[in-house]
């Protein structure tokens, strides 16, 4: 049985990708970006990628953040 927990596998600080997927609309994008910037106020725009689904119905936003701790 594998007893690894995130505490055992992650070494902080580290780059950590966060991916959020939702319906492609301005409210979703604005809400996600506001939440990301609330927790990571110094995150560069280049650390955020936006990728629409093939049909444009969904939007995936990936932010690569510098995680300082498991709690963060």
Biopython code that builds the backbone (N, CA, C, O; Angstrom):
import numpy as np
from Bio.PDB.StructureBuilder import StructureBuilder

atoms = [
    (1, "UNK", "N", (0.841, -1.173, 0.000)),
    (1, "UNK", "CA", (0.000, 0.000, 0.000)),
    (1, "UNK", "C", (0.890, 1.241, 0.000)),
    (1, "UNK", "O", (1.886, 1.302, 0.721)),
    (2, "UNK", "N", (0.525, 2.214, -0.804)),
    (2, "UNK", "CA", (1.286, 3.451, -0.935)),
    (2, "UNK", "C", (0.820, 4.447, 0.116)),
    (2, "UNK", "O", (-0.347, 4.837, 0.130)),
    (3, "UNK", "N", (1.723, 4.859, 0.991)),
    (3, "UNK", "CA", (1.369, 5.796, 2.052)),
    (3, "UNK", "C", (1.831, 7.213, 1.753)),
    (3, "UNK", "O", (1.847, 8.052, 2.653)),
    (4, "UNK", "N", (2.209, 7.503, 0.500)),
    (4, "UNK", "CA", (2.632, 8.855, 0.150)),
    (4, "UNK", "C", (1.466, 9.821, 0.298)),
    (4, "UNK", "O", (0.348, 9.526, -0.126)),
    (5, "UNK", "N", (1.722, 10.939, 0.882)),
    (5, "UNK", "CA", (0.751, 12.026, 0.953)),
    (5, "UNK", "C", (1.373, 13.207, 0.235)),
    (5, "UNK", "O", (2.582, 13.213, -0.002)),
    (6, "UNK", "N", (0.579, 14.206, -0.118)),
    (6, "UNK", "CA", (1.165, 15.368, -0.779)),
    (6, "UNK", "C", (2.347, 15.954, -0.004)),
    (6, "UNK", "O", (3.308, 16.436, -0.604)),
    (7, "UNK", "N", (2.276, 15.912, 1.308)),
    (7, "UNK", "CA", (3.376, 16.434, 2.117)),
    (7, "UNK", "C", (4.664, 15.666, 1.830)),
    (7, "UNK", "O", (5.750, 16.246, 1.854)),
    (8, "UNK", "N", (4.553, 14.381, 1.562)),
    (8, "UNK", "CA", (5.723, 13.546, 1.316)),
    (8, "UNK", "C", (6.273, 13.704, -0.104)),
    (8, "UNK", "O", (7.461, 13.471, -0.330)),
    (9, "UNK", "N", (5.438, 14.092, -1.052)),
    (9, "UNK", "CA", (5.852, 14.093, -2.439)),
    (9, "UNK", "C", (6.231, 15.482, -2.940)),
    (9, "UNK", "O", (7.069, 15.597, -3.834)),
    (10, "UNK", "N", (5.657, 16.507, -2.407)),
    (10, "UNK", "CA", (5.918, 17.861, -2.883)),
    (10, "UNK", "C", (7.012, 18.514, -2.061)),
    (10, "UNK", "O", (7.079, 18.361, -0.841)),
    (11, "UNK", "N", (7.855, 19.237, -2.750)),
    (11, "UNK", "CA", (8.893, 20.025, -2.092)),
    (11, "UNK", "C", (8.587, 21.493, -2.336)),
    (11, "UNK", "O", (8.535, 21.939, -3.482)),
    (12, "UNK", "N", (8.388, 22.234, -1.273)),
    (12, "UNK", "CA", (8.045, 23.654, -1.389)),
    (12, "UNK", "C", (9.274, 24.502, -1.149)),
    (12, "UNK", "O", (10.162, 24.109, -0.392)),
    (13, "UNK", "N", (9.337, 25.668, -1.788)),
    (13, "UNK", "CA", (8.407, 26.189, -2.794)),
    (13, "UNK", "C", (8.557, 25.439, -4.115)),
    (13, "UNK", "O", (9.605, 24.856, -4.392)),
    (14, "UNK", "N", (7.504, 25.460, -4.923)),
    (14, "UNK", "CA", (7.531, 24.790, -6.218)),
    (14, "UNK", "C", (6.550, 25.450, -7.172)),
    (14, "UNK", "O", (5.606, 26.116, -6.746)),
    (15, "UNK", "N", (6.778, 25.262, -8.453)),
    (15, "UNK", "CA", (5.808, 25.708, -9.447)),
    (15, "UNK", "C", (4.675, 24.694, -9.476)),
    (15, "UNK", "O", (4.910, 23.487, -9.546)),
    (16, "UNK", "N", (3.441, 25.194, -9.422)),
    (16, "UNK", "CA", (2.288, 24.317, -9.333)),
    (16, "UNK", "C", (1.232, 24.800, -10.325)),
    (16, "UNK", "O", (0.746, 25.924, -10.205)),
    (17, "UNK", "N", (0.869, 23.968, -11.302)),
    (17, "UNK", "CA", (-0.162, 24.378, -12.256)),
    (17, "UNK", "C", (-1.564, 24.157, -11.680)),
    (17, "UNK", "O", (-1.869, 23.102, -11.125)),
    (18, "UNK", "N", (-2.393, 25.168, -11.827)),
    (18, "UNK", "CA", (-3.795, 25.080, -11.414)),
    (18, "UNK", "C", (-4.625, 25.228, -12.682)),
    (18, "UNK", "O", (-4.464, 26.201, -13.419)),
    (19, "UNK", "N", (-5.517, 24.264, -12.944)),
    (19, "UNK", "CA", (-6.352, 24.317, -14.147)),
    (19, "UNK", "C", (-7.813, 24.396, -13.724)),
    (19, "UNK", "O", (-8.281, 23.614, -12.896)),
    (20, "UNK", "N", (-8.519, 25.354, -14.306)),
    (20, "UNK", "CA", (-9.943, 25.556, -14.034)),
    (20, "UNK", "C", (-10.656, 25.537, -15.378)),
    (20, "UNK", "O", (-10.237, 26.210, -16.320)),
    (21, "UNK", "N", (-11.730, 24.767, -15.464)),
    (21, "UNK", "CA", (-12.492, 24.653, -16.708)),
    (21, "UNK", "C", (-13.935, 25.030, -16.436)),
    (21, "UNK", "O", (-14.515, 24.609, -15.435)),
    (22, "UNK", "N", (-14.515, 25.820, -17.324)),
    (22, "UNK", "CA", (-15.911, 26.220, -17.177)),
    (22, "UNK", "C", (-16.473, 26.684, -18.502)),
    (22, "UNK", "O", (-15.796, 26.665, -19.530)),
    (23, "UNK", "N", (-17.739, 27.106, -18.456)),
    (23, "UNK", "CA", (-18.377, 27.633, -19.659)),
    (23, "UNK", "C", (-17.654, 28.894, -20.098)),
    (23, "UNK", "O", (-17.312, 29.742, -19.273)),
    (24, "UNK", "N", (-17.426, 29.014, -21.378)),
    (24, "UNK", "CA", (-16.692, 30.153, -21.922)),
    (24, "UNK", "C", (-17.594, 31.382, -21.946)),
    (24, "UNK", "O", (-18.347, 31.602, -22.894)),
    (25, "UNK", "N", (-17.501, 32.175, -20.884)),
    (25, "UNK", "CA", (-18.192, 33.448, -20.861)),
    (25, "UNK", "C", (-17.378, 34.422, -20.012)),
    (25, "UNK", "O", (-16.500, 34.010, -19.254)),
    (26, "UNK", "N", (-17.669, 35.685, -20.141)),
    (26, "UNK", "CA", (-16.873, 36.712, -19.467)),
    (26, "UNK", "C", (-16.948, 36.592, -17.944)),
    (26, "UNK", "O", (-15.954, 36.834, -17.260)),
    (27, "UNK", "N", (-18.103, 36.223, -17.409)),
    (27, "UNK", "CA", (-18.257, 36.082, -15.955)),
    (27, "UNK", "C", (-17.326, 34.997, -15.407)),
    (27, "UNK", "O", (-16.684, 35.190, -14.375)),
    (28, "UNK", "N", (-17.254, 33.863, -16.097)),
    (28, "UNK", "CA", (-16.371, 32.783, -15.663)),
    (28, "UNK", "C", (-14.922, 33.243, -15.671)),
    (28, "UNK", "O", (-14.211, 33.093, -14.677)),
    (29, "UNK", "N", (-14.485, 33.802, -16.791)),
    (29, "UNK", "CA", (-13.090, 34.220, -16.924)),
    (29, "UNK", "C", (-12.737, 35.290, -15.883)),
    (29, "UNK", "O", (-11.691, 35.203, -15.241)),
    (30, "UNK", "N", (-13.587, 36.278, -15.715)),
    (30, "UNK", "CA", (-13.334, 37.352, -14.749)),
    (30, "UNK", "C", (-13.243, 36.808, -13.333)),
    (30, "UNK", "O", (-12.354, 37.194, -12.574)),
    (31, "UNK", "N", (-14.151, 35.921, -12.976)),
    (31, "UNK", "CA", (-14.178, 35.343, -11.630)),
    (31, "UNK", "C", (-12.923, 34.520, -11.346)),
    (31, "UNK", "O", (-12.322, 34.635, -10.278)),
    (32, "UNK", "N", (-12.539, 33.696, -12.306)),
    (32, "UNK", "CA", (-11.352, 32.849, -12.135)),
    (32, "UNK", "C", (-10.096, 33.712, -11.999)),
    (32, "UNK", "O", (-9.282, 33.487, -11.104)),
    (33, "UNK", "N", (-9.941, 34.691, -12.879)),
    (33, "UNK", "CA", (-8.747, 35.532, -12.834)),
    (33, "UNK", "C", (-8.699, 36.356, -11.547)),
    (33, "UNK", "O", (-7.622, 36.552, -10.984)),
    (34, "UNK", "N", (-9.842, 36.839, -11.077)),
    (34, "UNK", "CA", (-9.877, 37.590, -9.815)),
    (34, "UNK", "C", (-9.458, 36.709, -8.645)),
    (34, "UNK", "O", (-8.724, 37.154, -7.763)),
    (35, "UNK", "N", (-9.916, 35.478, -8.633)),
    (35, "UNK", "CA", (-9.560, 34.554, -7.556)),
    (35, "UNK", "C", (-8.076, 34.218, -7.591)),
    (35, "UNK", "O", (-7.421, 34.177, -6.549)),
    (36, "UNK", "N", (-7.548, 33.980, -8.774)),
    (36, "UNK", "CA", (-6.118, 33.686, -8.908)),
    (36, "UNK", "C", (-5.295, 34.871, -8.398)),
    (36, "UNK", "O", (-4.353, 34.691, -7.626)),
    (37, "UNK", "N", (-5.653, 36.081, -8.830)),
    (37, "UNK", "CA", (-4.882, 37.260, -8.433)),
    (37, "UNK", "C", (-5.065, 37.605, -6.952)),
    (37, "UNK", "O", (-4.191, 38.232, -6.353)),
    (38, "UNK", "N", (-6.175, 37.206, -6.366)),
    (38, "UNK", "CA", (-6.384, 37.415, -4.928)),
    (38, "UNK", "C", (-5.354, 36.616, -4.126)),
    (38, "UNK", "O", (-4.790, 37.116, -3.153)),
    (39, "UNK", "N", (-5.119, 35.386, -4.539)),
    (39, "UNK", "CA", (-4.206, 34.506, -3.809)),
    (39, "UNK", "C", (-2.751, 34.627, -4.271)),
    (39, "UNK", "O", (-1.827, 34.300, -3.526)),
    (40, "UNK", "N", (-2.557, 35.094, -5.493)),
    (40, "UNK", "CA", (-1.204, 35.248, -6.057)),
    (40, "UNK", "C", (-1.123, 36.619, -6.728)),
    (40, "UNK", "O", (-1.096, 36.705, -7.956)),
    (41, "UNK", "N", (-1.084, 37.703, -5.926)),
    (41, "UNK", "CA", (-1.177, 39.053, -6.493)),
    (41, "UNK", "C", (-0.023, 39.433, -7.421)),
    (41, "UNK", "O", (-0.187, 40.315, -8.264)),
    (42, "UNK", "N", (1.116, 38.802, -7.290)),
    (42, "UNK", "CA", (2.267, 39.154, -8.124)),
    (42, "UNK", "C", (2.453, 38.222, -9.308)),
    (42, "UNK", "O", (3.501, 38.241, -9.953)),
    (43, "UNK", "N", (1.456, 37.413, -9.598)),
    (43, "UNK", "CA", (1.564, 36.458, -10.700)),
    (43, "UNK", "C", (1.590, 37.192, -12.037)),
    (43, "UNK", "O", (0.711, 38.004, -12.326)),
    (44, "UNK", "N", (2.588, 36.904, -12.838)),
    (44, "UNK", "CA", (2.722, 37.531, -14.156)),
    (44, "UNK", "C", (1.648, 37.005, -15.105)),
    (44, "UNK", "O", (1.225, 35.853, -14.999)),
    (45, "UNK", "N", (1.215, 37.848, -16.020)),
    (45, "UNK", "CA", (0.215, 37.434, -17.008)),
    (45, "UNK", "C", (0.729, 36.274, -17.857)),
    (45, "UNK", "O", (-0.055, 35.458, -18.340)),
    (46, "UNK", "N", (2.048, 36.204, -18.038)),
    (46, "UNK", "CA", (2.628, 35.125, -18.844)),
    (46, "UNK", "C", (2.500, 33.760, -18.160)),
    (46, "UNK", "O", (2.718, 32.730, -18.799)),
    (47, "UNK", "N", (2.150, 33.740, -16.876)),
    (47, "UNK", "CA", (1.966, 32.485, -16.148)),
    (47, "UNK", "C", (0.538, 31.955, -16.274)),
    (47, "UNK", "O", (0.205, 30.910, -15.715)),
    (48, "UNK", "N", (-0.299, 32.679, -17.009)),
    (48, "UNK", "CA", (-1.704, 32.293, -17.183)),
    (48, "UNK", "C", (-1.960, 31.998, -18.657)),
    (48, "UNK", "O", (-1.656, 32.812, -19.529)),
    (49, "UNK", "N", (-2.526, 30.818, -18.920)),
    (49, "UNK", "CA", (-2.874, 30.437, -20.295)),
    (49, "UNK", "C", (-4.374, 30.179, -20.373)),
    (49, "UNK", "O", (-4.962, 29.592, -19.465)),
    (50, "UNK", "N", (-4.981, 30.621, -21.457)),
    (50, "UNK", "CA", (-6.414, 30.403, -21.692)),
    (50, "UNK", "C", (-6.569, 29.597, -22.972)),
    (50, "UNK", "O", (-6.038, 29.968, -24.019)),
    (51, "UNK", "N", (-7.301, 28.493, -22.881)),
    (51, "UNK", "CA", (-7.482, 27.622, -24.038)),
    (51, "UNK", "C", (-8.958, 27.272, -24.199)),
    (51, "UNK", "O", (-9.530, 26.589, -23.350)),
    (52, "UNK", "N", (-9.577, 27.736, -25.284)),
    (52, "UNK", "CA", (-10.978, 27.373, -25.529)),
    (52, "UNK", "C", (-11.083, 25.940, -26.035)),
    (52, "UNK", "O", (-10.146, 25.412, -26.635)),
    (53, "UNK", "N", (-12.235, 25.317, -25.786)),
    (53, "UNK", "CA", (-12.479, 23.981, -26.330)),
    (53, "UNK", "C", (-12.640, 24.087, -27.842)),
    (53, "UNK", "O", (-12.773, 25.182, -28.389)),
    (54, "UNK", "N", (-12.627, 22.952, -28.497)),
    (54, "UNK", "CA", (-12.697, 22.928, -29.968)),
    (54, "UNK", "C", (-13.924, 23.671, -30.490)),
    (54, "UNK", "O", (-13.845, 24.381, -31.492)),
    (55, "UNK", "N", (-15.061, 23.506, -29.806)),
    (55, "UNK", "CA", (-16.278, 24.177, -30.268)),
    (55, "UNK", "C", (-16.495, 25.533, -29.604)),
    (55, "UNK", "O", (-17.476, 26.214, -29.899)),
    (56, "UNK", "N", (-15.581, 25.934, -28.704)),
    (56, "UNK", "CA", (-15.672, 27.240, -28.072)),
    (56, "UNK", "C", (-16.654, 27.335, -26.917)),
    (56, "UNK", "O", (-16.850, 28.415, -26.361)),
    (57, "UNK", "N", (-17.273, 26.223, -26.550)),
    (57, "UNK", "CA", (-18.273, 26.253, -25.471)),
    (57, "UNK", "C", (-17.613, 26.361, -24.094)),
    (57, "UNK", "O", (-18.178, 26.957, -23.177)),
    (58, "UNK", "N", (-16.429, 25.790, -23.954)),
    (58, "UNK", "CA", (-15.734, 25.776, -22.660)),
    (58, "UNK", "C", (-14.410, 26.507, -22.762)),
    (58, "UNK", "O", (-13.833, 26.649, -23.840)),
    (59, "UNK", "N", (-13.945, 26.967, -21.606)),
    (59, "UNK", "CA", (-12.660, 27.636, -21.532)),
    (59, "UNK", "C", (-11.853, 27.005, -20.405)),
    (59, "UNK", "O", (-12.349, 26.852, -19.289)),
    (60, "UNK", "N", (-10.610, 26.641, -20.698)),
    (60, "UNK", "CA", (-9.691, 26.132, -19.679)),
    (60, "UNK", "C", (-8.683, 27.233, -19.389)),
    (60, "UNK", "O", (-8.055, 27.777, -20.298)),
    (61, "UNK", "N", (-8.542, 27.550, -18.116)),
    (61, "UNK", "CA", (-7.561, 28.541, -17.686)),
    (61, "UNK", "C", (-6.550, 27.816, -16.815)),
    (61, "UNK", "O", (-6.910, 27.176, -15.827)),
    (62, "UNK", "N", (-5.283, 27.920, -17.188)),
    (62, "UNK", "CA", (-4.205, 27.290, -16.406)),
    (62, "UNK", "C", (-3.302, 28.398, -15.888)),
    (62, "UNK", "O", (-2.828, 29.243, -16.647)),
    (63, "UNK", "N", (-3.074, 28.375, -14.580)),
    (63, "UNK", "CA", (-2.162, 29.326, -13.956)),
    (63, "UNK", "C", (-1.040, 28.514, -13.299)),
    (63, "UNK", "O", (-1.304, 27.614, -12.502)),
    (64, "UNK", "N", (0.186, 28.833, -13.632)),
    (64, "UNK", "CA", (1.333, 28.168, -12.996)),
    (64, "UNK", "C", (1.817, 29.118, -11.904)),
    (64, "UNK", "O", (2.394, 30.171, -12.173)),
    (65, "UNK", "N", (1.559, 28.706, -10.661)),
    (65, "UNK", "CA", (1.862, 29.563, -9.522)),
    (65, "UNK", "C", (3.068, 29.030, -8.755)),
    (65, "UNK", "O", (3.423, 27.857, -8.871)),
    (66, "UNK", "N", (3.683, 29.894, -7.984)),
    (66, "UNK", "CA", (4.772, 29.500, -7.114)),
    (66, "UNK", "C", (4.165, 29.208, -5.748)),
    (66, "UNK", "O", (3.899, 30.125, -4.971)),
    (67, "UNK", "N", (3.949, 27.936, -5.459)),
    (67, "UNK", "CA", (3.340, 27.535, -4.191)),
    (67, "UNK", "C", (4.409, 27.518, -3.100)),
    (67, "UNK", "O", (5.450, 26.875, -3.236)),
    (68, "UNK", "N", (4.128, 28.231, -2.029)),
    (68, "UNK", "CA", (5.084, 28.322, -0.923)),
    (68, "UNK", "C", (4.881, 27.234, 0.120)),
    (68, "UNK", "O", (5.812, 26.889, 0.849)),
    (69, "UNK", "N", (3.651, 26.682, 0.196)),
    (69, "UNK", "CA", (3.358, 25.666, 1.210)),
    (69, "UNK", "C", (2.122, 24.875, 0.802)),
    (69, "UNK", "O", (1.385, 25.283, -0.096)),
    (70, "UNK", "N", (1.901, 23.756, 1.455)),
    (70, "UNK", "CA", (0.723, 22.937, 1.200)),
    (70, "UNK", "C", (-0.552, 23.707, 1.534)),
    (70, "UNK", "O", (-1.547, 23.591, 0.818)),
    (71, "UNK", "N", (-0.536, 24.477, 2.594)),
    (71, "UNK", "CA", (-1.708, 25.247, 3.008)),
    (71, "UNK", "C", (-2.090, 26.248, 1.940)),
    (71, "UNK", "O", (-3.273, 26.423, 1.645)),
    (72, "UNK", "N", (-1.123, 26.895, 1.370)),
    (72, "UNK", "CA", (-1.405, 27.890, 0.342)),
    (72, "UNK", "C", (-2.128, 27.269, -0.827)),
    (72, "UNK", "O", (-2.448, 27.962, -1.793)),
]
sb = StructureBuilder()
sb.init_structure("model")
sb.init_model(0)
sb.init_chain("A")
sb.init_seg("    ")
for serial, (resi, resn, name, xyz) in enumerate(atoms, 1):
    if name == "N":
        sb.init_residue(resn, " ", resi, " ")
    sb.init_atom(name, np.array(xyz, "f"), 0.0, 1.0, " ", f" {name:<3s}", serial, name[0])
structure = sb.get_structure()
